[in-house]
Amino acid sequence: MKGQIANFSPQHGQGIIMAEDGKNYPFTSQQWQQATAPMAGQQVEFSVDAQGNAVAVVGLATGNAINLNKPIDSTIAPIPHGYTDNPTTANYGQVTHTAGMNTVNPAWAIEENYGFFDWVKKSLSNYANFKGRARRKEYWYFYLAWLMLYLGGAIIDYMIGTDGIVAGLIALALVIPNIAVAVRRLHDVNKSGWWMLIAFIPIIGGIVLLVWYCTDTKPNVNQWGVPARRLP
């Protein structure tokens, strides 16, 4: 597959490639196959692994340059020095250090202005998405919505004497998105979703998970994608 390097951070050895299929793929300096360092705007050819990361990345000669449907320069804009962000790999919005300045896709600003219902809607739209990363706001706002609905169902059960049926149906309907957003939250702090199983360890497991759910986004690109939010 061919594409163009959207940005590359020499400090972190990480970057993003905007491919000819319209998607964005993270890559690391370990996957760069040439002696010279990768540069933003450089045309490349690469493969994609099972996790959606670009591997075996090589630069193309000028004569082999390709024209993407949406040039990189038309989708990014300069911002003040010192930020890094990307909500998802598929929706490119990462800011990284590139040649002394930062670039950003305006898409990240949409989530910066999200309110309670926006975050809940996002979680529900990713109903069974166990890939990618989720920031703290996405996880905790959805958990709050789940808790409010569950308590509302419990109150209805008490008032009409249905013995927990309404609350149980609400919990059952939301169990998949609840687990999915928790898995993505763990991904955002560099933990596998399988760590959720430590919840079966009484007390200690719950405390460990709570700490991770409250931990801020890790700034590095990992196997689940790029950071879920802009970081100072």
N, CA, C and O of each residue as an XYZ file, in Angstrom:
928
protein
N       0.836     -1.184      0.000
C       0.000      0.000      0.000
C       0.881      1.248      0.000
O       1.976      1.248      0.561
N       0.383      2.318     -0.642
C       1.132      3.563     -0.688
C       0.418      4.655      0.106
O      -0.788      4.587      0.342
N       1.182      5.649      0.507
C       0.600      6.750      1.253
C       1.603      7.863      1.445
O       2.659      7.890      0.814
N       1.254      8.786      2.331
C       2.091      9.944      2.607
C       2.220     10.120      4.111
O       1.235     10.002      4.841
N       3.425     10.400      4.572
C       3.639     10.609      6.005
C       2.978     11.915      6.418
O       3.352     12.985      5.938
N       1.993     11.827      7.310
C       1.317     13.027      7.800
C       2.181     13.759      8.806
O       2.261     14.987      8.790
N       2.831     13.003      9.685
C       3.757     13.592     10.645
C       4.637     12.512     11.226
O       4.317     11.326     11.157
N       5.742     12.930     11.796
C       6.655     11.999     12.457
C       7.371     12.732     13.578
O       7.878     13.836     13.386
N       7.409     12.105     14.762
C       8.070     12.681     15.927
C       9.391     11.968     16.167
O       9.389     10.823     16.619
N      10.523     12.609     15.878
C      11.819     11.979     16.149
C      12.025     11.694     17.628
O      12.691     10.726     17.996
N      11.436     12.560     18.491
C      11.606     12.363     19.929
C      10.998     11.054     20.407
O      11.572     10.358     21.244
N       9.822     10.724     19.863
C       9.128      9.515     20.292
C       9.292      8.360     19.312
O       8.927      7.225     19.619
N       9.840      8.647     18.127
C       9.997      7.596     17.131
C       8.675      7.068     16.622
O       8.551      5.877     16.336
N       7.666      7.952     16.505
C       6.330      7.542     16.097
C       5.774      8.520     15.076
O       6.113      9.703     15.083
N       4.923      8.018     14.205
C       4.320      8.879     13.204
C       3.036      8.301     12.656
O       2.592      7.233     13.078
N       2.436      9.015     11.706
C       1.173      8.613     11.088
C       1.318      8.690      9.573
O       1.886      9.644      9.041
N       0.803      7.681      8.890
C       0.776      7.677      7.425
C      -0.672      7.798      6.958
O      -1.531      7.025      7.382
N      -0.941      8.761      6.089
C      -2.248      8.856      5.447
C      -2.170      8.067      4.147
O      -1.443      8.443      3.228
N      -2.914      6.982      4.074
C      -2.802      6.059      2.946
C      -3.752      6.409      1.815
O      -4.672      7.211      1.975
N      -3.509      5.786      0.663
C      -4.338      6.038     -0.510
C      -5.749      5.482     -0.350
O      -6.635      5.824     -1.133
N      -5.976      4.621      0.662
C      -7.327      4.112      0.911
C      -8.135      5.045      1.805
O      -9.266      4.731      2.173
N      -7.550      6.205      2.158
C      -8.255      7.181      2.972
C      -8.115      6.978      4.462
O      -8.628      7.781      5.241
N      -7.427      5.914      4.883
C      -7.252      5.638      6.301
C      -5.884      6.119      6.773
O      -5.002      6.420      5.969
N      -5.726      6.184      8.096
C      -4.463      6.612      8.690
C      -3.861      5.482      9.508
O      -4.557      4.825     10.283
N      -2.571      5.261      9.333
C      -1.900      4.137      9.976
C      -0.700      4.630     10.787
O       0.180      5.298     10.244
N      -0.659      4.303     12.093
C       0.513      4.670     12.896
C       1.707      3.779     12.566
O       1.540      2.618     12.195
N       2.901      4.326     12.703
C       4.103      3.518     12.519
C       5.184      4.008     13.470
O       5.112      5.123     13.987
N       6.175      3.175     13.691
C       7.282      3.526     14.571
C       8.585      3.529     13.778
O       8.658      3.001     12.668
N       9.605      4.130     14.369
C      10.898      4.208     13.684
C      11.486      2.823     13.436
O      12.293      2.649     12.523
N      11.086      1.824     14.249
C      11.591      0.463     14.050
C      11.115     -0.127     12.725
O      11.752     -1.028     12.180
N       9.987      0.386     12.205
C       9.441     -0.121     10.948
C       9.945      0.658      9.734
O       9.614      0.321      8.598
N      10.743      1.698      9.972
C      11.289      2.488      8.871
C      12.496      1.763      8.297
O      13.440      1.456      9.025
N      12.474      1.488      7.007
C      13.458      0.608      6.382
C      14.605      1.334      5.684
O      15.364      0.711      4.942
N      14.742      2.645      5.911
C      15.795      3.392      5.232
C      16.721      4.078      6.228
O      16.377      4.259      7.395
N      17.910      4.457      5.744
C      18.918      5.063      6.619
C      18.553      6.490      6.997
O      18.807      6.913      8.125
N      17.958      7.241      6.067
C      17.563      8.616      6.359
C      16.255      8.628      7.142
O      15.409      7.752      6.960
N      16.093      9.619      8.010
C      14.903      9.692      8.861
C      13.662     10.033      8.040
O      13.761     10.778      7.065
N      12.491      9.502      8.416
C      11.250      9.846      7.715
C      10.883     11.304      7.943
O      11.212     11.884      8.978
N      10.200     11.892      6.965
C       9.813     13.297      7.050
C       8.349     13.464      6.679
O       7.820     12.724      5.850
N       7.699     14.444      7.300
C       6.311     14.745      6.963
C       6.200     15.121      5.490
O       7.017     15.887      4.977
N       5.186     14.580      4.810
C       4.979     14.849      3.403
C       5.660     13.861      2.481
O       5.444     13.895      1.270
N       6.481     12.978      3.036
C       7.214     12.012      2.215
C       6.292     10.898      1.736
O       5.489     10.381      2.513
N       6.402     10.527      0.470
C       5.618      9.432     -0.090
C       6.260      8.106      0.297
O       7.479      7.954      0.211
N       5.447      7.150      0.722
C       5.977      5.875      1.206
C       5.147      4.705      0.695
O       4.030      4.869      0.203
N       5.725      3.533      0.828
C       5.024      2.274      0.562
C       5.183      1.408      1.796
O       6.252      1.395      2.407
N       4.128      0.678      2.176
C       4.170     -0.060      3.434
C       3.159     -1.200      3.423
O       2.320     -1.310      2.528
N       3.268     -2.046      4.452
C       2.285     -3.102      4.687
C       1.548     -2.785      5.977
O       1.969     -1.915      6.740
N       0.450     -3.488      6.224
C      -0.353     -3.266      7.427
C      -0.465     -4.568      8.198
O      -0.800     -5.605      7.625
N      -0.180     -4.521      9.517
C      -0.272     -5.739     10.315
C      -1.685     -5.939     10.842
O      -2.583     -5.154     10.536
N      -1.883     -6.985     11.630
C      -3.218     -7.342     12.120
C      -3.799     -6.285     13.039
O      -5.018     -6.193     13.180
N      -2.942     -5.481     13.673
C      -3.412     -4.441     14.585
C      -3.682     -3.113     13.883
O      -4.060     -2.136     14.530
N      -3.492     -3.071     12.571
C      -3.732     -1.843     11.832
C      -2.574     -0.874     11.845
O      -2.758      0.310     11.563
N      -1.366     -1.356     12.169
C      -0.180     -0.512     12.174
C       0.584     -0.678     10.863
O       0.588     -1.759     10.273
N       1.222      0.385     10.415
C       2.053      0.317      9.218
C       3.383     -0.343      9.559
O       4.026      0.019     10.544
N       3.794     -1.310      8.746
C       5.063     -2.009      8.959
C       5.834     -2.036      7.639
O       5.267     -1.824      6.567
N       7.141     -2.300      7.740
C       8.009     -2.362      6.558
C       7.827     -1.120      5.690
O       7.551     -1.216      4.494
N       7.986      0.035      6.307
C       7.754      1.311      5.622
C       9.008      1.738      4.861
O      10.099      1.793      5.430
N       8.847      2.036      3.584
C       9.973      2.502      2.764
C       9.555      3.757      2.008
O       8.402      3.888      1.598
N      10.497      4.680      1.828
C      10.220      5.893      1.084
C      10.229      5.636     -0.412
O      10.961      4.776     -0.901
N       9.411      6.387     -1.134
C       9.337      6.255     -2.588
C      10.160      7.352     -3.252
O      10.265      8.463     -2.733
N      10.736      7.031     -4.392
C      11.447      8.037     -5.175
C      10.459      9.076     -5.680
O       9.262      8.802     -5.772
N      10.945     10.255     -6.004
C      10.072     11.346     -6.439
C       9.207     10.945     -7.623
O       8.045     11.340     -7.715
N       9.774     10.165     -8.520
C       9.023      9.744     -9.701
C       7.892      8.797     -9.387
O       6.980      8.620    -10.195
N       7.945      8.172     -8.192
C       6.894      7.236     -7.793
C       5.878      7.871     -6.866
O       5.027      7.176     -6.311
N       5.955      9.187     -6.687
C       5.038      9.863     -5.769
C       3.606      9.680     -6.240
O       3.334      9.580     -7.437
N       2.703      9.638     -5.284
C       1.294      9.442     -5.603
C       0.501     10.668     -5.188
O       0.963     11.463     -4.370
N      -0.686     10.822     -5.746
C      -1.582     11.904     -5.366
C      -2.718     11.317     -4.554
O      -3.513     10.533     -5.074
N      -2.803     11.683     -3.295
C      -3.905     11.211     -2.471
C      -5.148     12.013     -2.804
O      -5.066     13.148     -3.272
N      -6.319     11.398     -2.551
C      -7.565     12.094     -2.828
C      -7.708     13.361     -2.012
O      -8.347     14.321     -2.443
N      -7.100     13.362     -0.813
C      -7.184     14.511      0.075
C      -5.792     14.843      0.551
O      -5.302     14.182      1.466
N      -5.128     15.828     -0.017
C      -3.755     16.124      0.373
C      -3.650     16.438      1.842
O      -4.561     17.009      2.442
N      -2.509     16.052      2.422
C      -2.275     16.284      3.843
C      -2.409     17.750      4.197
O      -3.012     18.090      5.215
N      -1.840     18.647      3.350
C      -1.817     20.057      3.691
C      -3.206     20.655      3.799
O      -3.390     21.673      4.465
N      -4.198     20.031      3.148
C      -5.547     20.570      3.200
C      -6.289     20.122      4.430
O      -7.398     20.599      4.672
N      -5.732     19.227      5.220
C      -6.450     18.701      6.374
C      -5.793     19.049      7.691
O      -6.271     18.633      8.746
N      -4.685     19.818      7.652
C      -4.008     20.140      8.890
C      -3.785     21.632      8.998
O      -3.795     22.348      7.996
N      -3.585     22.094     10.210
C      -3.357     23.512     10.443
C      -2.411     23.663     11.603
O      -2.410     22.823     12.502
N      -1.591     24.720     11.617
C      -0.638     24.894     12.710
C      -1.327     25.298     13.998
O      -2.333     26.009     13.974
N      -0.786     24.845     15.130
C      -1.258     25.250     16.445
C      -0.037     25.552     17.292
O       1.081     25.245     16.876
N      -0.214     26.154     18.488
C       0.926     26.456     19.338
C       1.720     25.222     19.693
O       1.179     24.121     19.781
N       3.012     25.417     19.897
C       3.934     24.328     20.201
C       3.576     23.640     21.512
O       3.234     24.304     22.491
N       3.653     22.316     21.536
C       3.559     21.598     22.793
C       2.365     20.716     22.991
O       2.077     20.340     24.127
N       1.643     20.359     21.931
C       0.486     19.504     22.095
C       0.596     18.260     21.240
O       1.293     18.239     20.226
N      -0.116     17.207     21.675
C      -0.163     15.981     20.874
C      -1.495     15.294     21.093
O      -1.901     15.090     22.237
N      -2.181     14.935     20.025
C      -3.511     14.335     20.178
C      -3.940     13.570     18.933
O      -3.517     13.880     17.819
N      -4.790     12.562     19.140
C      -5.473     11.890     18.048
C      -6.563     11.028     18.629
O      -6.254     10.001     19.234
N      -7.868     11.400     18.476
C      -8.933     10.607     19.052
C      -8.928      9.161     18.595
O      -9.083      8.246     19.404
N      -8.747      8.952     17.272
C      -8.713      7.592     16.759
C      -7.769      7.514     15.582
O      -7.420      8.526     14.974
N      -7.360      6.291     15.270
C      -6.503      6.120     14.106
C      -7.277      6.406     12.835
O      -6.735      6.986     11.894
N      -8.547      6.002     12.796
C      -9.347      6.193     11.594
C      -9.739      7.650     11.385
O      -9.981      8.069     10.253
N      -9.803      8.428     12.467
C     -10.191      9.825     12.369
C      -9.009     10.673     12.773
O      -8.915     11.104     13.922
N      -8.114     10.917     11.851
C      -6.817     11.502     12.165
C      -6.952     12.885     12.775
O      -7.594     13.769     12.208
N      -6.327     13.065     13.957
C      -6.330     14.356     14.614
C      -5.142     14.487     15.516
O      -5.203     15.220     16.504
N      -4.076     13.817     15.222
C      -2.916     13.824     16.106
C      -2.045     15.040     15.875
O      -1.886     15.507     14.747
N      -1.482     15.548     16.963
C      -0.517     16.626     16.892
C       0.800     16.088     17.373
O       0.876     15.568     18.486
N       1.832     16.190     16.584
C       3.137     15.738     17.013
C       4.188     16.726     16.571
O       3.927     17.572     15.715
N       5.386     16.633     17.148
C       6.479     17.507     16.759
C       6.991     17.078     15.392
O       7.413     15.935     15.212
N       6.955     17.980     14.444
C       7.452     17.687     13.106
C       8.210     18.901     12.591
O       7.625     19.954     12.334
N       9.517     18.738     12.444
C      10.364     19.796     11.905
C      10.181     21.109     12.646
O      10.131     22.177     12.036
N      10.081     21.018     13.985
C      10.044     22.215     14.809
C       8.680     22.833     14.985
O       8.564     23.862     15.650
N       7.628     22.244     14.411
C       6.300     22.796     14.613
C       5.309     21.652     14.751
O       5.634     20.493     14.492
N       4.098     21.993     15.162
C       3.068     20.987     15.347
C       1.982     21.168     14.303
O       1.730     22.285     13.849
N       1.339     20.074     13.921
C       0.208     20.143     13.015
C      -0.939     19.369     13.617
O      -0.726     18.448     14.406
N      -2.165     19.737     13.249
C      -3.331     19.083     13.835
C      -4.473     19.079     12.843
O      -4.652     20.039     12.094
N      -5.235     18.025     12.830
C      -6.473     17.982     12.089
C      -7.540     18.654     12.940
O      -7.631     18.350     14.130
N      -8.356     19.556     12.387
C      -9.372     20.240     13.177
C     -10.370     19.296     13.832
O     -11.132     19.721     14.700
N     -10.385     18.008     13.432
C     -11.360     17.065     13.983
C     -11.251     16.933     15.491
O     -12.262     16.699     16.153
N     -10.046     17.074     16.063
C      -9.903     16.905     17.516
C     -10.725     17.933     18.269
O     -11.192     17.652     19.373
N     -10.915     19.120     17.699
C     -11.635     20.193     18.386
C     -13.093     19.829     18.628
O     -13.717     20.337     19.559
N     -13.632     18.956     17.795
C     -15.024     18.539     17.976
C     -15.200     17.879     19.332
O     -16.120     18.218     20.076
N     -14.321     16.937     19.658
C     -14.441     16.242     20.934
C     -14.098     17.145     22.110
O     -14.606     16.936     23.211
N     -13.246     18.143     21.899
C     -12.922     19.067     22.983
C     -14.163     19.812     23.454
O     -14.224     20.254     24.601
N     -15.155     19.955     22.575
C     -16.388     20.669     22.913
C     -17.542     19.736     23.262
O     -18.675     20.190     23.419
N     -17.273     18.458     23.382
C     -18.318     17.490     23.711
C     -18.880     17.739     25.110
O     -18.159     18.116     26.034
N     -20.180     17.518     25.232
C     -20.834     17.537     26.528
C     -21.223     16.126     26.945
O     -20.832     15.151     26.303
N     -21.987     16.023     28.015
C     -22.379     14.729     28.573
C     -23.026     13.825     27.528
O     -22.608     12.681     27.349
N     -24.045     14.337     26.839
C     -24.788     13.500     25.892
C     -23.951     13.132     24.670
O     -24.144     12.072     24.075
N     -23.020     14.011     24.297
C     -22.150     13.700     23.162
C     -21.264     12.498     23.461
O     -21.076     11.625     22.613
N     -20.716     12.463     24.687
C     -19.846     11.343     25.056
C     -20.640     10.042     25.152
O     -20.163      8.981     24.751
N     -21.857     10.138     25.689
C     -22.701      8.942     25.773
C     -23.044      8.439     24.371
O     -23.014      7.237     24.106
N     -23.367      9.373     23.484
C     -23.689      9.000     22.103
C     -22.496      8.337     21.428
O     -22.663      7.368     20.688
N     -21.291      8.853     21.678
C     -20.107      8.256     21.072
C     -19.914      6.821     21.555
O     -19.613      5.930     20.761
N     -20.088      6.600     22.855
C     -19.928      5.250     23.393
C     -20.956      4.297     22.800
O     -20.636      3.155     22.472
N     -22.188      4.769     22.664
C     -23.232      3.919     22.097
C     -22.989      3.655     20.609
O     -23.319      2.581     20.106
N     -22.415      4.632     19.909
C     -22.114      4.426     18.490
C     -20.984      3.418     18.299
O     -20.833      2.830     17.228
N     -20.186      3.228     19.364
C     -19.142      2.197     19.360
C     -19.590      1.012     20.212
O     -18.819      0.462     20.999
N     -20.849      0.637     20.036
C     -21.528     -0.346     20.882
C     -20.705     -1.596     21.148
O     -20.602     -2.034     22.294
N     -20.121     -2.171     20.115
C     -19.358     -3.413     20.277
C     -17.938     -3.257     19.744
O     -17.354     -4.206     19.222
N     -17.391     -2.057     19.878
C     -16.033     -1.793     19.400
C     -15.029     -2.048     20.523
O     -14.942     -1.275     21.477
N     -14.279     -3.129     20.403
C     -13.295     -3.479     21.420
C     -11.875     -3.124     20.965
O     -10.893     -3.582     21.548
N     -11.784     -2.307     19.921
C     -10.492     -1.841     19.435
C     -10.379     -0.344     19.699
O     -11.350      0.299     20.097
N      -9.201      0.198     19.476
C      -9.027      1.624     19.660
C      -8.850      2.019     21.117
O      -8.612      1.173     21.980
N      -8.969      3.315     21.380
C      -8.693      3.856     22.707
C      -9.785      4.838     23.114
O     -10.391      5.484     22.259
N     -10.038      4.955     24.410
C     -11.056      5.869     24.932
C     -10.472      6.689     26.071
O      -9.833      6.142     26.970
N     -10.686      7.979     26.037
C     -10.192      8.846     27.098
C     -11.091      8.751     28.323
O     -12.141      8.110     28.284
N     -10.669      9.401     29.421
C     -11.420      9.296     30.672
C     -12.839      9.831     30.552
O     -13.769      9.233     31.092
N     -13.021     10.938     29.861
C     -14.359     11.517     29.740
C     -15.331     10.542     29.097
O     -16.467     10.393     29.548
N     -14.879      9.884     28.043
C     -15.767      8.940     27.363
C     -16.182      7.820     28.301
O     -17.355      7.452     28.346
N     -15.229      7.273     29.052
C     -15.547      6.166     29.950
C     -16.465      6.607     31.085
O     -17.501      5.986     31.325
N     -16.090      7.674     31.782
C     -16.820      8.045     32.993
C     -18.189      8.642     32.702
O     -19.121      8.437     33.479
N     -18.334      9.373     31.603
C     -19.657      9.887     31.265
C     -20.599      8.751     30.892
O     -21.778      8.779     31.244
N     -20.086      7.755     30.182
C     -20.946      6.620     29.849
C     -21.295      5.824     31.106
O     -22.427      5.368     31.263
N     -20.320      5.659     31.997
C     -20.601      4.934     33.239
C     -21.654      5.676     34.057
O     -22.537      5.055     34.650
N     -21.559      7.018     34.089
C     -22.551      7.809     34.819
C     -23.939      7.644     34.210
O     -24.928      7.512     34.931
N     -24.008      7.652     32.878
C     -25.297      7.460     32.206
C     -25.863      6.080     32.517
O     -27.056      5.935     32.782
N     -24.997      5.066     32.482
C     -25.434      3.704     32.806
C     -25.971      3.636     34.232
O     -27.009      3.023     34.482
N     -25.260      4.268     35.164
C     -25.672      4.241     36.565
C     -27.008      4.943     36.761
O     -27.860      4.456     37.503
N     -27.196      6.075     36.105
C     -28.459      6.812     36.216
C     -29.622      5.994     35.666
O     -30.694      5.943     36.270
N     -29.406      5.356     34.521
C     -30.466      4.530     33.938
C     -30.781      3.331     34.819
O     -31.944      2.971     35.003
N     -29.739      2.720     35.360
C     -29.947      1.548     36.213
C     -30.710      1.927     37.480
O     -31.641      1.230     37.881
N     -30.312      3.034     38.106
C     -31.011      3.473     39.317
C     -32.446      3.876     39.000
O     -33.357      3.627     39.789
N     -32.643      4.506     37.828
C     -34.003      4.847     37.419
C     -34.855      3.596     37.241
O     -36.020      3.565     37.637
N     -34.263      2.563     36.640
C     -34.980      1.301     36.487
C     -35.295      0.659     37.821
O     -36.367      0.079     37.994
N     -34.363      0.758     38.774
C     -34.588      0.188     40.106
C     -35.729      0.904     40.820
O     -36.523      0.279     41.523
N     -35.804      2.225     40.633
C     -36.896      2.992     41.247
C     -38.239      2.579     40.650
O     -39.227      2.417     41.366
N     -38.258      2.413     39.335
C     -39.490      1.965     38.674
C     -39.885      0.577     39.180
O     -41.062      0.324     39.435
N     -38.917     -0.314     39.324
C     -39.196     -1.652     39.859
C     -39.818     -1.566     41.245
O     -40.750     -2.303     41.565
N     -39.295     -0.661     42.061
C     -39.799     -0.512     43.434
C     -41.232      0.016     43.431
O     -42.075     -0.412     44.219
N     -41.484      0.970     42.512
C     -42.801      1.609     42.486
C     -43.888      0.680     41.962
O     -45.022      0.713     42.440
N     -43.543     -0.153     40.976
C     -44.586     -1.007     40.384
C     -44.455     -2.467     40.809
O     -45.240     -3.317     40.391
N     -43.457     -2.747     41.642
C     -43.314     -4.087     42.187
C     -42.923     -5.149     41.187
O     -43.453     -6.259     41.218
N     -41.994     -4.818     40.294
C     -41.580     -5.785     39.274
C     -40.317     -6.556     39.657
O     -39.763     -7.294     38.841
N     -39.876     -6.388     40.871
C     -38.790     -7.214     41.418
C     -37.514     -7.195     40.566
O     -36.943     -8.247     40.277
N     -37.071     -5.996     40.167
C     -35.788     -5.848     39.480
C     -35.789     -6.133     37.995
O     -34.725     -6.149     37.377
N     -36.946     -6.357     37.404
C     -36.991     -6.703     35.982
C     -36.528     -5.540     35.104
O     -35.720     -5.730     34.195
N     -37.036     -4.338     35.376
C     -36.686     -3.172     34.555
C     -35.195     -2.867     34.659
O     -34.523     -2.672     33.646
N     -34.681     -2.825     35.883
C     -33.254     -2.553     36.082
C     -32.400     -3.633     35.428
O     -31.350     -3.343     34.855
N     -32.853     -4.868     35.517
C     -32.116     -5.972     34.912
C     -32.061     -5.870     33.398
O     -31.029     -6.154     32.791
N     -33.174     -5.463     32.782
C     -33.208     -5.306     31.329
C     -32.288     -4.174     30.873
O     -31.625     -4.278     29.842
N     -32.257     -3.094     31.653
C     -31.368     -1.974     31.323
C     -29.909     -2.413     31.396
O     -29.115     -2.121     30.501
N     -29.569     -3.115     32.467
C     -28.192     -3.593     32.629
C     -27.812     -4.552     31.504
O     -26.691     -4.508     30.997
N     -28.746     -5.414     31.116
C     -28.480     -6.382     30.051
C     -28.286     -5.685     28.703
O     -27.417     -6.066     27.918
N     -29.102     -4.667     28.443
C     -29.019     -3.956     27.166
C     -27.707     -3.201     27.014
O     -27.219     -3.012     25.899
N     -27.140     -2.771     28.130
C     -25.929     -1.946     28.075
C     -24.658     -2.696     28.458
O     -23.599     -2.079     28.570
N     -24.734     -3.992     28.657
C     -23.557     -4.729     29.111
C     -22.435     -4.718     28.065
O     -21.263     -4.591     28.421
N     -22.781     -4.848     26.789
C     -21.739     -4.883     25.751
C     -21.029     -3.537     25.604
O     -19.799     -3.500     25.645
N     -21.769     -2.412     25.431
C     -21.048     -1.134     25.337
C     -20.305     -0.781     26.619
O     -19.284     -0.094     26.576
N     -20.809     -1.245     27.756
C     -20.132     -1.001     29.030
C     -18.765     -1.675     29.054
O     -17.774     -1.074     29.469
N     -18.720     -2.926     28.606
C     -17.443     -3.651     28.559
C     -16.537     -3.056     27.483
O     -15.332     -2.912     27.687
N     -17.128     -2.711     26.329
C     -16.335     -2.193     25.208
C     -15.619     -0.902     25.571
O     -14.432     -0.755     25.278
N     -16.316      0.035     26.204
C     -15.678      1.309     26.550
C     -14.634      1.114     27.644
O     -13.639      1.837     27.690
N     -14.858      0.136     28.528
C     -13.865     -0.169     29.559
C     -12.592     -0.745     28.935
O     -11.482     -0.421     29.357
N     -12.765     -1.596     27.934
C     -11.607     -2.170     27.232
C     -10.821     -1.071     26.526
O      -9.593     -1.034     26.600
N     -11.534     -0.176     25.841
C     -10.850      0.917     25.143
C     -10.159      1.864     26.123
O      -9.111      2.428     25.808
N     -10.741      2.039     27.307
C     -10.103      2.879     28.336
C      -8.794      2.258     28.800
O      -7.808      2.965     29.006
N      -8.779      0.931     28.966
C      -7.541      0.242     29.336
C      -6.503      0.366     28.228
O      -5.316      0.547     28.501
N      -6.947      0.269     26.986
C      -6.023      0.438     25.860
C      -5.343      1.803     25.913
O      -4.172      1.934     25.559
N      -6.079      2.809     26.354
C      -5.549      4.174     26.359
C      -4.472      4.387     27.418
O      -3.750      5.383     27.382
N      -4.364      3.448     28.363
C      -3.288      3.517     29.370
C      -2.317      2.352     29.175
O      -1.634      1.924     30.105
N      -2.277      1.852     27.933
C      -1.323      0.800     27.543
C      -1.566     -0.542     28.237
O      -0.621     -1.281     28.514
N      -2.831     -0.854     28.516
C      -3.179     -2.132     29.134
C      -4.106     -2.917     28.211
O      -4.974     -2.341     27.555
N      -3.919     -4.214     28.166
C      -4.811     -5.064     27.389
C      -6.187     -5.126     28.051
O      -6.304     -5.047     29.274
N      -7.216     -5.267     27.233
C      -8.566     -5.386     27.774
C      -8.757     -6.621     28.637
O      -9.676     -6.675     29.455
N      -7.889     -7.618     28.458
C      -7.988     -8.833     29.272
C      -7.737     -8.552     30.750
O      -8.088     -9.364     31.606
N      -7.132     -7.409     31.051
C      -6.914     -7.051     32.456
C      -8.229     -6.843     33.206
O      -8.234     -6.799     34.436
N      -9.325     -6.716     32.492
C     -10.623     -6.593     33.158
C     -10.931     -7.814     34.013
O     -11.719     -7.737     34.956
N     -10.311     -8.934     33.683
C     -10.579    -10.171     34.425
C     -10.103    -10.099     35.870
O     -10.528    -10.902     36.701
N      -9.223     -9.144     36.179
C      -8.774     -9.047     37.576
C      -9.894     -8.543     38.477
O      -9.748     -8.533     39.699
N     -11.005     -8.126     37.886
C     -12.162     -7.721     38.685
C     -12.690     -8.884     39.514
O     -13.376     -8.679     40.515
N     -12.367    -10.110     39.095
C     -12.814    -11.283     39.847
C     -11.977    -11.508     41.107
O     -12.324    -12.349     41.936
N     -10.883    -10.768     41.256
C     -10.110    -10.824     42.500
C     -10.768     -9.870     43.489
O     -10.774     -8.663     43.248
N     -11.313    -10.357     44.573
C     -12.053     -9.504     45.509
C     -11.242     -8.291     45.961
O     -10.059     -8.403     46.281
N     -11.885     -7.156     45.982
C     -11.371     -5.872     46.479
C     -10.163     -5.381     45.676
O     -10.230     -4.328     45.041
N      -9.070     -6.132     45.701
C      -7.828     -5.682     45.061
C      -8.029     -5.454     43.561
O      -7.588     -4.440     43.020
N      -8.692     -6.397     42.897
C      -8.905     -6.270     41.460
C      -9.683     -5.019     41.109
O      -9.341     -4.313     40.161
N     -10.728     -4.743     41.869
C     -11.538     -3.552     41.622
C     -10.760     -2.267     41.834
O     -10.922     -1.305     41.085
N      -9.912     -2.252     42.861
C      -9.107     -1.057     43.146
C      -8.117     -0.795     42.018
O      -7.953      0.344     41.580
N      -7.458     -1.852     41.551
C      -6.483     -1.699     40.462
C      -7.162     -1.165     39.202
O      -6.643     -0.258     38.551
N      -8.321     -1.727     38.862
C      -9.041     -1.256     37.680
C      -9.479      0.195     37.835
O      -9.411      0.972     36.883
N      -9.927      0.558     39.025
C     -10.349      1.938     39.273
C      -9.199      2.913     39.037
O      -9.383      3.974     38.441
N      -8.022      2.545     39.507
C      -6.840      3.396     39.302
C      -6.556      3.554     37.815
O      -6.283      4.660     37.349
N      -6.618      2.463     37.070
C      -6.352      2.528     35.626
C      -7.410      3.344     34.897
O      -7.086      4.116     33.995
N      -8.679      3.179     35.282
C      -9.744      3.942     34.643
C      -9.596      5.441     34.899
O     -10.050      6.263     34.104
N      -8.956      5.786     36.018
C      -8.755      7.198     36.365
C      -7.436      7.756     35.840
O      -7.185      8.956     35.946
N      -6.599      6.900     35.279
C      -5.290      7.324     34.784
C      -5.433      8.087     33.471
O      -6.237      7.718     32.614
N      -4.661      9.135     33.323
C      -4.729      9.956     32.119
C      -4.203      9.197     30.900
O      -3.464      8.221     31.027
N      -4.594      9.661     29.739
C      -4.148      9.099     28.462
C      -2.628      9.029     28.378
O      -1.935      9.988     28.719
N      -2.122      7.902     27.928
C      -0.687      7.766     27.693
C      -0.352      8.385     26.327
O      -1.087      8.176     25.362
N       0.741      9.138     26.239
C       1.017      9.902     25.018
C       1.544      9.101     23.840
O       1.588      9.614     22.722
N       1.942      7.862     24.061
C       2.577      7.103     22.984
C       1.562      6.391     22.097
O       0.457      6.065     22.531
N       1.953      6.159     20.854
C       1.180      5.291     19.965
C       1.424      3.858     20.404
O       2.573      3.455     20.588
N       0.357      3.083     20.575
C       0.525      1.684     20.954
C      -0.197      0.789     19.954
O      -0.656      1.266     18.916
N      -0.301     -0.493     20.255
C      -0.885     -1.439     19.306
C      -2.368     -1.209     19.072
O      -2.934     -1.766     18.131
N      -3.009     -0.399     19.909
C      -4.435     -0.114     19.749
C      -4.683      1.242     19.106
O      -5.830      1.660     18.948
N      -3.619      1.921     18.738
C      -3.794      3.197     18.051
C      -3.073      4.346     18.726
O      -2.194      4.149     19.565
N      -3.458      5.535     18.345
C      -2.819      6.746     18.850
C      -3.574      7.264     20.072
O      -4.690      6.811     20.328
N      -2.999      8.204     20.838
C      -3.654      8.703     22.052
C      -5.074      9.194     21.800
O      -5.385      9.710     20.727
N      -5.932      9.024     22.805
C      -7.345      9.352     22.647
C      -7.640     10.839     22.784
O      -8.756     11.272     22.497
N      -6.671     11.622     23.213
C      -6.919     13.050     23.352
C      -5.622     13.839     23.213
O      -4.527     13.277     23.216
N      -5.776     15.160     23.092
C      -4.620     16.043     23.047
C      -3.968     16.092     24.419
O      -4.653     16.161     25.439
N      -2.660     16.056     24.439
C      -1.924     16.090     25.698
C      -0.945     17.248     25.706
O      -0.353     17.554     24.671
N      -0.755     17.919     26.877
C       0.206     19.019     26.955
C       1.629     18.499     26.879
O       2.577     19.284     26.930
